[in-house]
């Protein structure tokens, strides 16, 4: 292989064991259930971390309905207010975002938990 190709391959390999396991879980669930949603999320997580989504609560409040499940392939930030009771799954939450979601009778969960609860991916809205 050429040097550049080797460097590109190395840059795509995740060193965080949680992310490696999550990507594997997403791809496996996608294959087993025939759901392309999880494959798309795995691809987004495989990308460079500087390309991860950073979503403020104001955006979640604007687009989510009460009782809905929201998936953020990145980090949820505490900017804005949230008035709807939603389940939010993300890689990470800021402390203020988690407090505000729980205060609005919502639920914060990891993407792993969401995949185990909803392997078919039905009724899940993705925000980027």
C-alpha positions in Angstrom: 0.0 0.0 0.0 1.0 3.5 -0.5 1.8 5.7 2.5 -1.3 7.9 2.0 -3.6 5.0 1.8 -2.2 3.5 5.0 -2.6 6.8 6.8 -6.3 7.1 5.6 -7.0 3.6 6.9 -5.4 4.3 10.2 -7.4 7.5 10.6 -10.7 5.6 10.2 -10.0 3.1 12.9 -11.5 4.1 16.3 -9.4 3.6 19.4 -12.3 4.2 21.8 -13.6 0.7 22.8 -17.1 2.0 23.4 -17.3 3.5 19.8 -15.9 0.3 18.3 -18.5 -1.8 20.1 -21.3 0.6 19.2 -20.4 0.6 15.5 -20.3 -3.2 15.6 -23.7 -3.4 17.4 -25.3 -1.0 14.9 -24.0 -2.9 11.9 -25.1 -6.2 13.3 -28.5 -4.9 14.2 -28.9 -3.4 10.7 -28.0 -6.8 9.1 -30.2 -8.9 11.4 -33.3 -6.7 11.1 -32.8 -5.4 7.5 -32.9 -1.8 8.8 -30.7 0.7 7.0 -31.2 3.3 9.8 -28.6 1.7 12.0 -26.1 1.3 9.1 -26.4 5.1 8.4 -25.8 5.9 12.1 -22.8 3.6 12.2 -21.3 5.4 9.1 -21.8 8.8 10.8 -20.1 7.6 14.0 -17.2 6.0 12.0 -16.5 9.5 10.6 -14.1 11.9 12.3 -15.3 13.1 15.6 -15.2 16.7 14.4 -18.1 15.8 12.1 -20.3 14.5 14.9 -23.6 16.4 15.4 -23.9 18.9 18.1 -27.6 19.6 18.8 -29.0 22.2 21.2 -32.1 21.6 23.2 -33.8 24.4 21.3 -33.6 22.4 18.1 -35.0 19.3 19.8 -37.8 21.4 21.2 -38.6 22.9 17.8 -38.8 19.5 15.9 -39.8 16.9 18.4 -43.4 16.1 19.5 -44.4 15.0 23.0 -43.4 11.3 23.7 -41.2 11.0 20.6 -37.8 9.3 20.4 -34.9 11.5 19.1 -31.6 10.1 18.0 -28.5 12.4 17.9 -25.4 10.8 16.4 -23.2 13.1 18.5 -23.6 15.4 21.5 -26.7 17.1 23.0 -25.9 20.6 24.3 -27.9 22.6 26.9 -28.6 25.7 24.8 -32.2 26.7 24.9 -35.2 25.3 26.7 -37.1 22.0 26.2 -40.8 21.9 27.0 -41.7 18.5 25.5 -41.3 15.1 27.2 -39.1 13.2 24.8 -36.6 10.3 24.9 -33.3 11.4 23.6 -30.5 9.0 22.6 -27.0 10.3 21.9 -23.3 9.6 22.2 -22.9 12.2 24.9 -25.0 14.8 26.8 -23.8 17.9 28.5 -24.7 18.1 32.2 -27.1 21.0 31.6 -28.8 19.2 28.7 -29.3 16.1 30.8 -30.7 18.1 33.7 -33.1 20.0 31.4 -34.4 16.9 29.6 -35.0 15.1 32.9 -36.6 18.2 34.3 -39.1 18.2 31.4 -40.0 14.6 32.3 -38.0 13.3 29.4 -35.3 10.6 29.3 -31.7 10.6 28.3 -30.3 7.3 27.0 -27.3 5.9 25.2 -27.6 4.8 21.5 -26.8 1.3 22.7 -29.9 1.3 24.9 -32.0 2.7 22.0 -30.8 -0.1 19.7 -31.7 -2.8 22.2 -35.2 -1.3 22.9 -36.0 -0.6 19.2 -34.0 -2.9 17.0 -36.4 -2.2 14.0 -35.7 1.6 14.4 -39.4 2.4 14.1 -40.7 5.8 15.3 -37.1 7.2 15.8 -36.3 10.7 14.5 -32.7 11.6 13.7 -31.5 15.2 14.4 -28.2 16.5 13.1 
